[in-house]
Structures are given as C-alpha cells and as structure tokens.
C-alpha cells in the first residue's frame, strides 16, 4: 500500500559563540512528504520532501511567534 513518508525532526537553535548552549529545541513529528507513484520508491526524495515540509512549518511558526 502506498503512503506518504513521515519524518520526526528535532530543531536545535544554538548560540553562535557557544554551540553547546541550546537556546531553543523544537520537536516536529510526522512531517508528511511525497507519496511515491508506481514502481520503486525513491526514499531519498521522500525523506527530503518530509524535511522540507517540516522546515517550512517550523519557520512559519517561528516568524509568527517572533513578531
């Protein structure tokens, strides 16, 4: 059965001068990517699409909260 890829990502925002100091940590669960058509799935593409979707949502949310 075909299904969308789902990815869990943790974003850590760190201090530039001290990378050990984590300023913000955000967990994104079940970010949905592409569903492969027929044939052999391109797993790398599906994971990349999930990561891109999660990043877009993270940046959009961050911009709303900062304003």
Secondary structure, DSSP 8 states (H G I E B T S, - for coil): -----EEEEEEEEE-SS-TTSEEEEEEEEEEE-----SSS--HHHHHHHHHHHHHHHHHHHHHHHH-
